[in-house]
């Protein structure tokens, strides 16, 4: 057993946890998990299957690590790439085929093909229209506003697409593809019947499912739960996720998929029940709770996304953008609202002082409302910004999820007037900060 599988075992047994080691962080590397199957742990994971007619590779690479992934594959097998499967169109999963294409052209081999769901090309088309927006949200989510993140302008489109399910054979090895609504609308999970290997893509993540991400497009809680149930039914013995670490053993896989499905089903049922009662979004967000026993599972900690954000996505899918608060239908500009609040408070200093008091009492939800009003209502005064920035920095330090930590850290950066550095982003700095903070708290 290598270091990746050893680490996965340690996580499952609770000897360490994903608060200390984020699912997107180390240990990295390549490891054989069963005959002819290699697992490459990176920011996102790659699965390599050898066949008698070349390689089948699930999610060949991310945009930022395709050279690294290519070298890792070539360190364990010299077989040419026959078929790549993209589990979805996120840029940490659907790159890398071009490297194998160049290799094939240089060696006179047949060119590799890429397969994906039929909705994936439309995703890539949308990315080509919104590179600036996607760079901005990834800067907040992964770099906490500290570094500029470039977003690709060119993509490798799949050669073959499918609608619901697809089964094909390469070198005598059967590969089964199934579409699912989950983190994306173009998601695919893959099953190899001969080895009972299940490749989930991002439908399993070693954390609360990324079904709520506040900065990204629609996610599908109910469809995601349905996909987990469908994956349960295949009887996998090895589960290789798109992020995080392998799970070995039919019983463990059954439990992990079951618990994750129940978590999503509970959030969906609670939210829809309250929506049917006419409750506004504010009431629903502060009422719906994920089962606490599930959040204690080693593979369901809220270290990336959060149940609260998932509830908002359920509302968005089923209820539209109006949240049920009448003043929000046609609101005043935030800056004018903030100026009015400052006048009522008797000045910006009073507002800042009260925000600081609330932050010291760990009432960050209320403190940040006041901090926003003070900063906006002062015309983004630098002195006010420096004071309110500390409130957001303290709130970020108290958070557990990448989503919340990234946005709050970026807000603190903006209020301090700091311009994002120009650098090539490698392992996301927000995730590194999460790991460092967790390790420190575990030793105090």
Secondary structure, 3 states (H helix, E strand, C coil): CCHHHHHHHHHHHCCCCCCCCCCCCCCCEEEEEECCEEEEECCCCEEEEEECCEEEEECCECCCCHHHHHHHHHCCCCCCEEEEECCCCCCCCEECHHHHHHHHHHHCCCCCEEEEECCHHHHHHHHHHCHHHHHHHHHHHHHCCCECCCCCCCCCCCCEEECCEEEEEECCEEEEEEEECCCCCCEEEEEECCCCEEEEECCCCCCCCCCCCCCCCCCCHHHHHHHHHHHHCCCCCEEEECCCCCEECHHHHHHHHHHHHHHHHHHHHHHHHHHHCCCCHHHHHCCCCCCHHHHCCCCCCCCCCCHHHHHHHHHHHHHCCCCCCHHHCCCCCHHHHHHHHHHHHCCHHHHHHHHHHHHHCCCHHHHHHHHHHHHHHCCCCHHHHHHHHHHHHHHHHHCCCHHHHHHHHHHHHHHCCCCCECCCCCCCHHHHHHHHHHHHHHHC
